[in-house]
Amino acid sequence: MIVWSEEASTLRIPNADVAILEDCSNKFQTCLTDHRGFVFSYFRDCAEVDNSRLSYRPKIVAAIHNDLWMVFDAAPNYMFHYSIHKGVVGIYVGATPSFDFRHLLRSQHMRLDKFDALEYRLVSAATIAECKFK
């Protein structure tokens, strides 16, 4: 299980050290990084989408209804499952430190269920990094 503590600014991932997260957010985006291979950045306002203003630009691997699966160039070993109105609901962690989820961007026959064993669902009553319609 991944434990993402916003209060403590830490991220605990199985088989890895606890990452201390730096908050690089501003009024436009929610942004977090550990400067060692983990980054996340997404809009605070769902209607104000402008990738050029994000610190880290996501690449969308898949989109189904209100769910997005995205990867960042600065963190290719992680793929985020993002749900509009819920925020981050899951994080896929590569099987090896050099695993690169960006190869899925070129796959015409990609199956997300193939990666179920790599996904860690976030268990929290609070939403994490959700965008809102203002």
Residue frames as a rotation matrix with the C-alpha (Angstrom) as fourth column:
MET 1
0.582 0.814 0.000 0.00
0.814 -0.582 0.000 0.00
0.000 0.000 -1.000 0.00
ILE 2
-0.426 -0.628 0.651 1.16
0.565 -0.747 -0.351 3.52
0.706 0.219 0.673 -0.73
VAL 3
0.329 0.475 -0.816 0.80
0.913 -0.380 0.147 5.95
-0.241 -0.793 -0.559 2.13
TRP 4
-0.364 -0.335 0.869 0.70
0.592 -0.804 -0.062 9.57
0.719 0.492 0.491 0.99
SER 5
0.147 0.359 -0.921 0.57
0.961 -0.272 0.047 11.87
-0.234 -0.893 -0.386 3.99
GLU 6
0.293 0.013 0.956 -0.16
0.510 -0.848 -0.145 15.46
0.809 0.530 -0.255 3.08
GLU 7
0.983 0.115 0.140 0.19
-0.057 -0.538 0.841 16.52
0.172 -0.835 -0.522 6.72
ALA 8
0.567 -0.819 0.087 3.68
0.163 0.215 0.963 15.04
-0.808 -0.531 0.256 7.06
SER 9
0.599 -0.288 -0.747 4.63
-0.771 -0.460 -0.441 15.74
-0.216 0.840 -0.497 3.42
THR 10
-0.517 -0.767 0.380 5.80
-0.620 0.641 0.452 12.16
-0.590 -0.002 -0.807 2.95
LEU 11
0.488 0.561 -0.669 5.18
-0.848 0.487 -0.210 9.33
0.208 0.670 0.713 0.55
ARG 12
-0.309 -0.527 0.792 5.78
-0.639 0.732 0.238 5.72
-0.705 -0.432 -0.562 1.56
ILE 13
0.414 0.331 -0.848 6.00
-0.881 0.381 -0.282 3.23
0.230 0.863 0.449 -1.31
PRO 14
0.895 -0.080 0.439 6.52
-0.107 0.916 0.386 -0.53
-0.433 -0.392 0.811 -0.90
ASN 15
0.523 -0.782 0.340 10.17
0.822 0.568 0.044 -1.59
-0.228 0.256 0.939 -1.31
ALA 16
0.068 -0.512 0.856 11.41
0.519 -0.715 -0.469 2.01
0.852 0.476 0.217 -1.25
ASP 17
-0.774 -0.373 -0.512 12.59
0.632 -0.416 -0.654 4.61
0.031 -0.829 0.558 1.23
VAL 18
0.329 0.845 -0.423 10.12
0.823 -0.476 -0.310 7.12
-0.463 -0.246 -0.851 2.57
ALA 19
-0.354 -0.395 0.848 10.17
0.801 -0.596 0.057 10.13
0.482 0.700 0.527 0.27
ILE 20
-0.286 0.219 -0.933 10.04
0.562 -0.750 -0.349 13.62
-0.776 -0.624 0.091 1.70
LEU 21
0.059 0.429 0.901 7.80
0.987 -0.157 0.010 15.64
0.146 0.890 -0.433 -0.61
GLU 22
-0.829 -0.268 -0.492 8.33
0.312 -0.950 -0.007 19.30
-0.465 -0.159 0.871 -1.41
ASP 23
0.262 0.962 0.073 5.17
0.750 -0.155 -0.644 21.24
-0.608 0.223 -0.762 -2.08
CYS 24
-0.847 -0.532 -0.006 5.67
0.381 -0.614 0.691 23.22
-0.371 0.582 0.723 -5.29
SER 25
-0.047 0.950 0.310 1.97
0.999 0.049 0.002 24.15
-0.014 0.310 -0.951 -5.53
ASN 26
-0.989 -0.058 -0.137 0.61
0.065 -0.997 -0.046 27.57
-0.134 -0.054 0.990 -6.28
LYS 27
-0.360 0.926 -0.112 -2.88
-0.436 -0.273 -0.858 28.98
-0.825 -0.260 0.502 -6.81
PHE 28
0.045 0.336 -0.941 -3.01
-0.999 0.039 -0.034 27.39
0.025 0.941 0.337 -10.28
GLN 29
0.183 -0.119 -0.976 -1.72
-0.394 0.900 -0.184 23.87
0.901 0.418 0.118 -9.55
THR 30
0.827 -0.142 0.544 -1.15
-0.435 0.452 0.779 21.17
-0.356 -0.881 0.312 -6.98
CYS 31
0.535 -0.746 -0.397 2.48
-0.374 0.212 -0.903 20.17
0.758 0.631 -0.166 -7.31
LEU 32
0.774 -0.336 0.537 4.68
-0.447 0.311 0.839 17.75
-0.449 -0.889 0.090 -5.35
THR 33
0.585 -0.653 -0.481 8.19
-0.270 0.403 -0.875 16.39
0.765 0.641 0.059 -5.89
ASP 34
0.920 -0.391 -0.025 10.83
0.168 0.336 0.927 14.53
-0.354 -0.857 0.375 -3.92
HIS 35
0.554 -0.711 -0.433 13.63
-0.821 -0.552 -0.145 15.61
-0.136 0.436 -0.890 -6.35
ARG 36
-0.511 -0.732 0.451 14.57
-0.616 0.678 0.401 11.92
-0.599 -0.073 -0.797 -6.68
GLY 37
-0.990 0.075 -0.122 12.16
-0.048 0.628 0.776 10.66
0.135 0.774 -0.618 -9.34
PHE 38
-0.300 0.945 -0.133 8.68
0.942 0.271 -0.199 11.37
-0.152 -0.185 -0.971 -7.97
VAL 39
-0.972 0.120 -0.201 6.65
-0.134 -0.989 0.056 14.29
-0.193 0.081 0.978 -9.31
PHE 40
-0.254 0.936 0.243 2.99
0.965 0.264 -0.009 15.14
-0.073 0.233 -0.970 -9.60
SER 41
-0.864 0.058 -0.500 1.37
-0.037 -0.998 -0.052 18.29
-0.502 -0.026 0.865 -10.93
TYR 42
-0.493 0.756 0.430 -2.24
0.832 0.265 0.488 18.99
0.255 0.598 -0.760 -11.87
PHE 43
-0.587 0.317 0.745 -4.69
-0.005 -0.921 0.388 21.87
0.809 0.224 0.543 -12.16
ARG 44
-0.924 0.348 -0.157 -6.67
0.154 -0.037 -0.987 23.13
-0.349 -0.937 -0.019 -9.16
ASP 45
-0.093 0.899 -0.428 -9.48
-0.570 -0.401 -0.718 24.38
-0.817 0.177 0.549 -11.43
CYS 46
-0.195 0.061 0.979 -10.80
0.468 0.883 0.038 21.69
-0.862 0.465 -0.201 -13.79
ALA 47
0.755 0.572 0.320 -11.98
0.564 -0.317 -0.763 24.35
-0.335 0.757 -0.562 -16.25
GLU 48
0.798 -0.526 -0.293 -8.67
-0.557 -0.830 -0.025 26.26
-0.230 0.183 -0.956 -16.32
VAL 49
0.647 -0.525 0.553 -6.53
0.465 0.846 0.259 23.78
-0.604 0.090 0.792 -18.21
ASP 50
0.855 -0.497 -0.147 -3.23
-0.459 -0.593 -0.661 25.20
0.241 0.633 -0.736 -19.46
ASN 51
0.837 -0.517 -0.178 -0.38
0.539 0.835 0.113 22.70
0.090 -0.190 0.978 -19.57
SER 52
0.151 -0.848 0.508 2.22
0.398 -0.418 -0.817 25.41
0.905 0.326 0.275 -20.08
ARG 53
0.212 -0.017 0.977 1.57
-0.676 -0.725 0.134 26.68
0.706 -0.689 -0.165 -16.54
LEU 54
0.990 0.140 -0.007 2.21
-0.098 0.724 0.683 23.34
0.101 -0.675 0.730 -14.84
SER 55
0.300 -0.928 0.222 5.60
-0.842 -0.148 0.519 22.69
-0.449 -0.343 -0.825 -13.26
TYR 56
-0.807 -0.431 0.405 5.46
-0.209 0.848 0.487 19.12
-0.553 0.308 -0.774 -14.59
ARG 57
-0.199 0.750 -0.631 3.30
-0.977 -0.206 0.064 18.40
-0.082 0.629 0.773 -17.62
PRO 58
-0.134 0.203 0.970 1.39
-0.261 0.937 -0.232 15.10
-0.956 -0.284 -0.073 -17.59
LYS 59
-0.728 0.034 -0.685 1.15
-0.659 0.241 0.712 12.87
0.190 0.970 -0.153 -20.60
ILE 60
0.129 0.882 0.454 -2.21
-0.868 0.321 -0.378 11.14
-0.479 -0.345 0.807 -20.76
VAL 61
-0.897 -0.419 0.141 -1.85
-0.340 0.857 0.387 7.40
-0.283 0.299 -0.911 -21.27
ALA 62
-0.650 0.760 -0.013 -5.60
0.611 0.533 0.586 6.68
0.452 0.373 -0.811 -21.17
ALA 63
-0.855 0.501 0.134 -8.85
-0.500 -0.728 -0.469 8.51
-0.138 -0.468 0.873 -20.47
ILE 64
-0.619 0.734 -0.279 -12.13
0.490 0.639 0.593 6.80
0.614 0.231 -0.755 -19.65
HIS 65
0.475 0.877 -0.073 -15.08
0.699 -0.326 0.636 8.92
0.534 -0.353 -0.768 -18.55
ASN 66
0.873 -0.113 0.475 -13.82
-0.313 -0.876 0.367 10.97
0.375 -0.470 -0.799 -15.57
ASP 67
0.727 -0.650 0.220 -10.67
0.123 0.439 0.890 8.90
-0.675 -0.621 0.399 -15.06
LEU 68
0.739 -0.609 -0.288 -7.20
-0.559 -0.315 -0.767 9.66
0.377 0.728 -0.573 -16.42
TRP 69
0.728 -0.685 0.039 -4.03
0.543 0.610 0.577 7.60
-0.419 -0.399 0.816 -16.33
MET 70
0.909 -0.386 0.157 -1.03
-0.221 -0.766 -0.604 9.90
0.354 0.514 -0.781 -16.65
VAL 71
0.479 -0.854 -0.202 2.74
0.859 0.409 0.308 9.77
-0.180 -0.321 0.930 -16.54
PHE 72
0.919 -0.251 -0.303 5.33
-0.237 -0.968 0.080 12.54
-0.314 -0.002 -0.950 -16.22
ASP 73
0.656 -0.742 -0.139 8.66
-0.020 0.168 -0.986 12.74
0.755 0.649 0.095 -18.08
ALA 74
-0.114 -0.736 0.668 10.37
-0.757 -0.370 -0.538 13.62
0.643 -0.567 -0.515 -14.79
ALA 75
-0.373 0.052 0.926 8.90
-0.774 0.534 -0.341 10.50
-0.512 -0.844 -0.159 -13.10
PRO 76
-0.172 0.335 -0.927 8.53
-0.869 0.391 0.303 7.73
0.464 0.857 0.224 -15.70
ASN 77
-0.879 -0.199 -0.432 8.56
-0.004 0.912 -0.411 4.99
0.476 -0.360 -0.802 -13.03
TYR 78
-0.694 0.702 -0.161 5.15
0.221 -0.004 -0.975 6.19
-0.685 -0.713 -0.152 -11.77
MET 79
-0.742 0.611 0.276 1.78
0.172 -0.224 0.959 6.28
0.648 0.759 0.061 -13.49
PHE 80
-0.909 0.416 0.016 -1.05
-0.191 -0.383 -0.904 8.10
-0.370 -0.825 0.428 -11.74
HIS 81
-0.460 0.879 0.127 -4.71
0.767 0.321 0.555 7.10
0.447 0.352 -0.822 -11.79
TYR 82
-0.972 0.103 -0.210 -6.53
-0.001 -0.900 -0.436 10.39
-0.234 -0.424 0.875 -11.45
SER 83
-0.308 0.939 0.152 -10.28
0.938 0.273 0.215 10.75
0.160 0.209 -0.965 -11.05
ILE 84
-0.613 0.189 0.767 -11.94
-0.016 -0.974 0.227 14.10
0.790 0.127 0.600 -11.64
HIS 85
0.346 0.719 0.603 -13.55
-0.552 -0.364 0.751 15.23
0.759 -0.592 0.271 -8.34
LYS 86
0.985 -0.044 -0.164 -11.58
0.154 0.640 0.753 12.62
0.072 -0.767 0.638 -6.35
GLY 87
0.479 -0.878 -0.027 -8.02
-0.862 -0.475 0.178 13.47
-0.169 -0.062 -0.984 -7.32
VAL 88
-0.421 -0.715 -0.558 -5.31
-0.739 0.628 -0.246 10.84
0.527 0.309 -0.792 -7.21
VAL 89
0.603 0.681 0.415 -6.90
-0.797 0.528 0.293 7.49
-0.020 -0.508 0.861 -6.40
GLY 90
0.855 -0.359 0.374 -4.03
0.275 0.926 0.258 5.18
-0.439 -0.118 0.891 -7.34
ILE 91
0.375 -0.819 -0.435 -0.38
-0.887 -0.453 0.088 5.15
-0.269 0.353 -0.896 -8.27
TYR 92
0.979 -0.198 -0.053 1.29
0.160 0.901 -0.403 2.51
0.128 0.386 0.914 -10.41
VAL 93
0.438 -0.897 0.064 4.90
-0.692 -0.290 0.661 1.88
-0.575 -0.334 -0.747 -9.44
GLY 94
0.409 -0.338 -0.847 7.22
-0.779 0.354 -0.517 0.35
0.475 0.872 -0.118 -12.01
ALA 95
0.971 0.026 -0.236 8.42
0.056 0.940 0.335 -3.19
0.231 -0.339 0.912 -11.38
THR 96
0.168 -0.968 -0.186 12.04
0.985 0.172 -0.002 -2.02
0.034 -0.182 0.983 -11.44
PRO 97
0.074 -0.179 -0.981 13.69
0.435 -0.880 0.193 1.35
-0.898 -0.441 0.013 -10.74
SER 98
-0.813 -0.448 -0.373 14.31
-0.127 -0.489 0.863 1.84
-0.569 0.749 0.341 -14.47
PHE 99
-0.344 0.768 0.541 10.76
0.880 0.465 -0.101 0.90
-0.329 0.441 -0.835 -15.54
ASP 100
-0.924 -0.012 -0.383 9.29
-0.111 -0.948 0.299 3.52
-0.366 0.319 0.874 -17.89
PHE 101
-0.165 0.960 0.228 5.51
0.507 0.281 -0.815 3.86
-0.846 -0.019 -0.533 -18.21
ARG 102
-0.067 0.134 -0.989 5.98
-0.576 -0.814 -0.072 6.25
-0.815 0.564 0.132 -21.14
HIS 103
-0.960 -0.277 -0.041 6.24
-0.196 0.561 0.804 3.27
-0.200 0.780 -0.593 -23.50
LEU 104
-0.402 0.889 0.219 2.46
0.680 0.450 -0.579 2.89
-0.613 -0.084 -0.785 -23.06
LEU 105
0.016 0.384 -0.923 1.97
-0.275 -0.886 -0.373 6.15
-0.961 0.260 0.091 -24.97
ARG 106
-0.488 -0.301 -0.819 2.99
-0.855 -0.027 0.519 4.34
-0.178 0.953 -0.244 -28.18
SER 107
-0.936 0.112 0.334 1.00
0.096 0.993 -0.066 1.16
-0.339 -0.030 -0.940 -27.55
GLN 108
-0.588 0.764 -0.265 -2.08
-0.683 -0.294 0.669 0.68
0.433 0.574 0.695 -29.71
HIS 109
0.155 0.616 -0.772 -3.15
-0.012 0.783 0.622 -2.40
0.988 -0.087 0.129 -27.76
MET 110
-0.774 -0.493 0.398 -2.52
-0.342 -0.203 -0.917 -1.14
0.533 -0.846 -0.011 -24.24
ARG 111
0.270 0.816 -0.511 -4.39
0.260 0.449 0.855 -2.93
0.927 -0.364 -0.091 -21.47
LEU 112
-0.036 -0.256 0.966 -4.43
-0.758 -0.623 -0.193 -1.22
0.651 -0.739 -0.171 -18.10
ASP 113
0.840 0.417 0.347 -5.47
-0.541 0.604 0.585 -4.47
0.035 -0.679 0.733 -16.40
LYS 114
0.583 -0.724 -0.370 -2.05
0.338 0.630 -0.699 -5.86
0.739 0.282 0.611 -17.37
PHE 115
-0.415 -0.805 0.424 -0.57
0.012 -0.471 -0.882 -3.49
0.910 -0.361 0.205 -14.77
ASP 116
0.613 0.762 0.208 -2.98
-0.220 -0.088 0.972 -4.20
0.759 -0.642 0.113 -11.90
ALA 117
0.625 -0.416 -0.661 -0.22
0.736 0.595 0.323 -5.86
0.259 -0.688 0.678 -9.87
LEU 118
-0.476 -0.864 0.166 1.79
0.782 -0.502 -0.371 -2.63
0.403 -0.047 0.914 -10.04
GLU 119
-0.162 0.492 0.856 -1.03
-0.068 -0.870 0.487 -0.36
0.984 0.020 0.174 -8.84
TYR 120
-0.734 -0.010 -0.679 -1.38
0.673 0.121 -0.729 0.76
0.089 -0.993 -0.083 -5.27
ARG 121
0.152 0.875 0.460 -4.73
0.557 -0.460 0.692 2.24
0.817 0.151 -0.557 -4.39
LEU 122
-0.830 -0.343 0.440 -4.75
-0.111 -0.671 -0.733 5.22
0.547 -0.657 0.519 -2.08
VAL 123
-0.029 0.805 -0.593 -6.96
0.797 0.377 0.473 4.64
0.604 -0.459 -0.652 0.91
SER 124
-0.923 -0.244 -0.296 -8.10
0.371 -0.761 -0.531 7.92
-0.096 -0.601 0.794 2.37
ALA 125
0.107 0.980 -0.168 -11.31
0.890 -0.169 -0.423 9.71
-0.443 -0.104 -0.891 3.21
ALA 126
0.232 -0.106 -0.967 -9.69
-0.103 -0.991 0.084 12.94
-0.967 0.080 -0.241 2.06
THR 127
0.936 0.019 0.351 -9.23
0.347 0.114 -0.931 13.81
-0.058 0.993 0.100 -1.58
ILE 128
0.093 -0.969 -0.230 -5.68
0.403 -0.175 0.899 14.30
-0.911 -0.176 0.374 -2.83
ALA 129
-0.763 -0.558 -0.327 -4.99
0.031 -0.537 0.843 16.94
-0.646 0.633 0.426 -5.48
GLU 130
-0.081 0.800 0.595 -8.51
0.911 0.301 -0.280 17.05
-0.403 0.519 -0.753 -6.89
CYS 131
-0.974 -0.068 0.215 -9.41
0.162 -0.874 0.459 19.75
0.156 0.482 0.862 -9.35
LYS 132
-0.305 0.903 -0.302 -12.66
0.610 -0.058 -0.790 21.62
-0.731 -0.425 -0.533 -8.84
PHE 133
-0.286 0.336 0.898 -14.99
0.793 -0.443 0.418 23.47
0.538 0.831 -0.140 -11.15
LYS 134
-0.685 -0.054 -0.726 -15.10
0.573 -0.656 -0.492 27.02
-0.449 -0.753 0.480 -9.80
